[in-house]
Amino acid sequence: MEKIKLIMNKALQFVSQAKAELKKVTWPTRKQTLASTGVVMVIVAIMALYLGIIDLILAKVVKFILG
């Protein structure tokens, strides 16, 4: 029974500390979030295009080599 109380106290302490830390966080504004999302989407599109081109080139090279 003591072990359970100890575990519960530690869990409650953890939740309390986590809550206190979350209050210190400076959350991004909507504008910052949208700007960051836009940057990520552009980079993903560029990488997809790049990898698609590399895939096509390598596929043609392998097809040429193997006949």
LUMSE-587694 format. One record per residue: residue number from 1; residue in one letter; x, y, z of N, C-alpha, C, CB in turn. Coordinates in nm, 4 decimals, decimal comma. Each point is the difference from the previous one (the first is absolute). Glycine has a CB too. Example, Ala and Ser with C-alpha at 12.3 -4.5 7.8 and 13.67 -1.06 7.14 Angstrom:
<pts>
     n   res        npx        npy        npz       capx       capy       capz        cpx        cpy        cpz       cbpx       cbpy       cbpz
     1     A     1,3190    -0,5690     0,7800    -0,0890     0,1190     0,0000     0,0900     0,1200     0,0000    -0,1892    -0,1173     0,1246
     2     S     0,1542     0,2223    -0,1966     0,0820     0,1190     0,0060    -0,0770     0,1090     0,0730     0,1184    -0,0628    -0,2145
</pts>
This chain:
<pts>
     n   res        npx        npy        npz       capx       capy       capz        cpx        cpy        cpz       cbpx       cbpy       cbpz
     1     M     0,0821    -0,1190     0,0000    -0,0821     0,1190     0,0000     0,0867     0,1256     0,0000    -0,1802    -0,1259     0,1202
     2     E     0,2922     0,1220    -0,0495     0,0916     0,1136     0,0048     0,0590     0,0286    -0,1377     0,0531    -0,0546     0,2387
     3     K    -0,0243    -0,0548    -0,3121     0,0571     0,0156    -0,1342    -0,0970     0,0736    -0,0919     0,1325    -0,2110     0,0320
     4     I    -0,2584     0,1779    -0,0192    -0,1022     0,0632    -0,0841    -0,0098     0,1488     0,0321    -0,1277    -0,2172    -0,0122
     5     K     0,1305     0,2505     0,1418    -0,0054     0,1405     0,0410     0,1214     0,0764    -0,0522    -0,1291    -0,0652     0,2055
     6     L     0,2450     0,0020    -0,1971     0,1230     0,0630    -0,0475    -0,0073     0,0249    -0,1506     0,1294    -0,1125     0,1844
     7     I    -0,1768     0,0130    -0,2584    -0,0125     0,0142    -0,1455    -0,1006     0,1096    -0,0345     0,0578    -0,2435    -0,0297
     8     M    -0,1704     0,2471     0,1004    -0,1017     0,1026    -0,0253     0,0536     0,1398     0,0301    -0,1790    -0,1670     0,0541
     9     N     0,2532     0,1809     0,0547     0,0581     0,1297     0,0352     0,0989     0,0457    -0,1067    -0,0293    -0,0533     0,2438
    10     K     0,1116    -0,0399    -0,2924     0,0958     0,0347    -0,1050    -0,0715     0,0391    -0,1296     0,1670    -0,1566     0,1037
    11     A    -0,2732     0,0855    -0,1357    -0,0763     0,0303    -0,1208    -0,0649     0,1380     0,0112    -0,0424    -0,2461    -0,0359
    12     L    -0,0163     0,2759     0,1500    -0,0620     0,1311     0,0209     0,1045     0,1116    -0,0035    -0,1800    -0,1088     0,1376
    13     Q     0,2957     0,0832    -0,0821     0,1086     0,0977    -0,0015     0,0450     0,0248    -0,1440     0,0740    -0,0733     0,2310
    14     F    -0,0636    -0,0327    -0,3080     0,0403     0,0136    -0,1401    -0,1003     0,0846    -0,0776     0,1145    -0,2228     0,0123
    15     V    -0,2438     0,1925     0,0051    -0,1047     0,0745    -0,0702     0,0038     0,1471     0,0406    -0,1432    -0,2075    -0,0110
    16     S     0,1626     0,2333     0,1381     0,0066     0,1367     0,0498     0,1182     0,0756    -0,0618    -0,1073    -0,0754     0,2148
    17     Q     0,2230     0,0104    -0,2211     0,1181     0,0632    -0,0570    -0,0157     0,0204    -0,1512     0,1402    -0,1049     0,1806
    18     A    -0,2018     0,0088    -0,2469    -0,0218     0,0130    -0,1439    -0,0934     0,1173    -0,0291     0,0354    -0,2480    -0,0290
    19     K    -0,1387     0,2621     0,1107    -0,0947     0,1106    -0,0148     0,0715     0,1345     0,0192    -0,1880    -0,1488     0,0823
    20     A     0,2744     0,1561     0,0171     0,0748     0,1232     0,0272     0,0921     0,0334    -0,1179    -0,0094    -0,0475     0,2488
    21     E     0,0728    -0,0530    -0,3076     0,0885     0,0236    -0,1140    -0,0776     0,0468    -0,1223     0,1556    -0,1732     0,0889
    22     L    -0,2746     0,1166    -0,1100    -0,0811     0,0398    -0,1150    -0,0455     0,1456     0,0099    -0,0758    -0,2369    -0,0224
    23     K     0,0631     0,2883     0,1433    -0,0369     0,1405     0,0171     0,1134     0,0925    -0,0423    -0,1518    -0,0649     0,1877
    24     K     0,2753     0,0159    -0,1870     0,1165     0,0803    -0,0372     0,0209     0,0053    -0,1510     0,1035    -0,0605     0,2176
    25     V    -0,1687    -0,0270    -0,2903     0,0206    -0,0102    -0,1445    -0,0589     0,1221    -0,0697    -0,0044    -0,2519     0,0141
    26     T     0,0800     0,3069    -0,1097    -0,0541     0,1061    -0,0851    -0,0459    -0,0652    -0,1298     0,1526     0,1789     0,1027
    27     W    -0,2835    -0,1861    -0,1197    -0,0578    -0,0660    -0,1160     0,0060     0,0929    -0,1204    -0,1512    -0,1360     0,1486
    28     P     0,1724     0,0794    -0,2685     0,0063     0,0859    -0,1201    -0,1383     0,0577    -0,0324     0,1925    -0,1381    -0,0896
    29     T    -0,1886     0,2537     0,0244    -0,1258     0,0608    -0,0415    -0,0533    -0,0749    -0,1225     0,0721     0,2269     0,0914
    30     R    -0,1956    -0,1962    -0,1274    -0,0608    -0,0635    -0,1177     0,0813     0,0332    -0,1251    -0,2289     0,0129     0,1075
    31     K     0,2744     0,1116    -0,1168     0,0787     0,0442    -0,1156     0,1315    -0,0781    -0,0091    -0,1029     0,2299     0,0180
    32     Q     0,1707    -0,2463     0,0945     0,1258    -0,0757     0,0022    -0,0235    -0,1457    -0,0375     0,0892     0,1544     0,1762
    33     T    -0,1973    -0,2119    -0,1265    -0,0309    -0,1397    -0,0292    -0,0282    -0,0196    -0,1483    -0,0915    -0,0272     0,2313
    34     L     0,0134     0,1173    -0,2899    -0,0308    -0,0098    -0,1428     0,1260     0,0197    -0,0854    -0,2329     0,0843     0,0468
    35     A     0,3199     0,0088    -0,0068     0,1234     0,0233    -0,0738     0,0901    -0,1238     0,0059    -0,0163     0,2470     0,0504
    36     S     0,0305    -0,3054     0,0664     0,0828    -0,1200     0,0154    -0,0574    -0,1165    -0,0791     0,0697     0,0783     0,2270
    37     T    -0,2023    -0,0917    -0,2258    -0,0653    -0,1068    -0,0756     0,0247     0,0186    -0,1491    -0,1761    -0,0218     0,1786
    38     G     0,1680     0,1452    -0,2248     0,0264     0,0290    -0,1413     0,1419    -0,0374    -0,0396    -0,1661     0,1846     0,0106
    39     V     0,2611    -0,1499     0,0732     0,1402    -0,0334    -0,0283     0,0182    -0,1510    -0,0078     0,0750     0,2104     0,1159
    40     V    -0,1333    -0,2818    -0,0221     0,0116    -0,1461     0,0006    -0,0616    -0,0590    -0,1268    -0,0067    -0,0005     0,2521
    41     M    -0,1093     0,0513    -0,2923    -0,0664    -0,0531    -0,1195     0,0830     0,0254    -0,1260    -0,2223     0,0374     0,1104
    42     V     0,2824     0,0798    -0,1212     0,0846     0,0302    -0,1158     0,1221    -0,0914    -0,0026    -0,0779     0,2392     0,0047
    43     I     0,1418    -0,2576     0,1084     0,1185    -0,0870     0,0062    -0,0373    -0,1438    -0,0339     0,1022     0,1502     0,1741
    44     V    -0,2151    -0,1975    -0,1241    -0,0446    -0,1362    -0,0302    -0,0259    -0,0147    -0,1495    -0,1016    -0,0205     0,2301
    45     A     0,0377     0,1202    -0,2920    -0,0268    -0,0055    -0,1441     0,1296    -0,0027    -0,0801    -0,2153     0,1222     0,0370
    46     I     0,3123    -0,0397     0,0027     0,1290     0,0022    -0,0695     0,0707    -0,1344     0,0140     0,0187     0,2475     0,0409
    47     M    -0,0190    -0,3035     0,0791     0,0654    -0,1294     0,0218    -0,0699    -0,1113    -0,0774     0,0723     0,0774     0,2267
    48     A    -0,2059    -0,0730    -0,2329    -0,0742    -0,1014    -0,0742     0,0359     0,0076    -0,1482    -0,1884     0,0103     0,1682
    49     L     0,1958     0,1105    -0,2218     0,0376     0,0184    -0,1403     0,1420    -0,0512    -0,0251    -0,1528     0,1999    -0,0145
    50     Y     0,2441    -0,1622     0,1017     0,1397    -0,0429    -0,0125     0,0106    -0,1523     0,0046     0,0751     0,2148     0,1072
    51     L    -0,1366    -0,2757    -0,0090     0,0082    -0,1460     0,0126    -0,0709    -0,0703    -0,1149     0,0109     0,0250     0,2480
    52     G    -0,1199     0,0337    -0,2983    -0,0682    -0,0578    -0,1155     0,0881     0,0010    -0,1231    -0,2167     0,0739     0,0949
    53     I     0,2875     0,0369    -0,1168     0,0913     0,0094    -0,1147     0,1143    -0,0999     0,0144    -0,0582     0,2433    -0,0279
    54     I     0,1169    -0,2509     0,1463     0,1084    -0,0961     0,0242    -0,0499    -0,1424    -0,0226     0,1058     0,1575     0,1665
    55     D    -0,2260    -0,1876    -0,1218    -0,0579    -0,1331    -0,0183    -0,0157    -0,0323    -0,1486    -0,1205     0,0227     0,2199
    56     L     0,0698     0,0728    -0,2970    -0,0160    -0,0215    -0,1435     0,1346    -0,0258    -0,0687    -0,2036     0,1465     0,0050
    57     I     0,3023    -0,0659     0,0315     0,1333    -0,0161    -0,0596     0,0581    -0,1365     0,0349     0,0368     0,2484     0,0130
    58     L    -0,0433    -0,2853     0,1144     0,0553    -0,1291     0,0411    -0,0760    -0,1167    -0,0626     0,0734     0,1045     0,2146
    59     A    -0,2035    -0,0912    -0,2302    -0,0799    -0,1051    -0,0635     0,0433    -0,0193    -0,1451    -0,1939     0,0536     0,1520
    60     K     0,2186     0,0582    -0,2225     0,0441    -0,0088    -0,1399     0,1404    -0,0601    -0,0085    -0,1427     0,1998    -0,0581
    61     V     0,2305    -0,1639     0,1520     0,1358    -0,0566    -0,0001    -0,0060    -0,1514     0,0235     0,0942     0,2197     0,0855
    62     V    -0,1728    -0,2619     0,0117    -0,0110    -0,1432     0,0288    -0,0630    -0,0720    -0,1188    -0,0204     0,0477     0,2473
    63     K    -0,0806     0,0101    -0,3092    -0,0640    -0,0620    -0,1156     0,0991    -0,0112    -0,1168    -0,2237     0,0922     0,0744
    64     F     0,3077     0,0098    -0,0921     0,1016    -0,0014    -0,1059     0,1027    -0,1096     0,0259    -0,0327     0,2467    -0,0359
    65     I     0,0769    -0,2573     0,1612     0,1028    -0,0991     0,0346    -0,0549    -0,1423    -0,0130     0,1068     0,1662     0,1565
    66     L    -0,2278    -0,1878    -0,1066    -0,0549    -0,1348    -0,0012    -0,0687    -0,0361    -0,1328    -0,0293     0,0209     0,2464
    67     G     0,0121     0,0779    -0,3296    -0,0563    -0,0264    -0,1334    -0,1443    -0,0007     0,0036     0,1915    -0,1273    -0,0593
</pts>
